[in-house]
């Protein structure tokens, strides 16, 4: 096809996404591929905490090895990746969970869905996001639209 995606089990990390041989995602030349380290670039999964807090920065999902689940290469290309609580996560965060990331590759699209299943008898709160690094031709001429009346912080401007 005209599109491709490369996904790591480590962190359920989308490392590369190309459409018509054009790389859509940025991957830093300084990216570290080492257990326990986050990869700078692509699409890291931030869960169960965004930013600083009681857990490691951006949670632990991006530095855990996920399990490969259902795959489909007939027609629509898709995979499911799974992360469940274990001894290490329970030490950091005392909640039992199953998380599934579904990734579907279209001709010109990449779809991701994160489903969190609480395996505990008590409720828990979490934050989740896809921390996408896009490739841009020239950052000085890059514009983002559609944020009218939306609160946001530009970390470059402060």
Secondary structure, 3 states (H helix, E strand, C coil): CCEEEEECCECCCEEEEEECCEECECECCCCCCCCCCCCCECEEEEEECCCCCCCCCCECHHHCECEEEEEECCCCEEEEEEEECCHHHHHHCCCCEEEEEEEEECCCCEEEEEEEEECCCCCCCCEEEEEECECCCCHHHCCCCCCCCCCCCCCCCC
